[in-house]
Amino acid sequence: MVSIIDNVITVTQGDTIDVPISIYLDEDRTEPYVPSSLDRIFFAVKSEDKPDAEPIFSVEIPTNTMQLRVEHEDTDKLKYKKRPYYYDVELIRPDNTHKTFISNLLYSTREVHK
């Protein structure tokens, strides 16, 4: 199960995430950004307990589809806990400009059937 409400993601441990991503760089979210083939976009998840640690996983989002796909092997690394994980989606332009355009919480729920 994957649920996204106001950019807060809830995913069942071990499930696949497969959702479209839209980029809005303006505050009003009126003009969608269309990435070039040279842009790179990453989705990364970190633990709240270790904010300076490397991400638990990071996935590149294809700019031609703007479809975020996180395989079940990656979400299986998200152990159930009461505190949330943190994620962000970052755009890296060809001139090496970095822009985080989504940053929020990710909750992992227990998988009942393994």
Protein Blocks (a to p, Z undefined) as FASTA:
>chain_A
ZZdeehiacddehiacdddddddfbfnlpaccdddfkbccddddddfklmmbccfbdcdd
dfklopacddfklmmmmccdfbdcddddddddfkopacdfbdcdddddddfbZZ
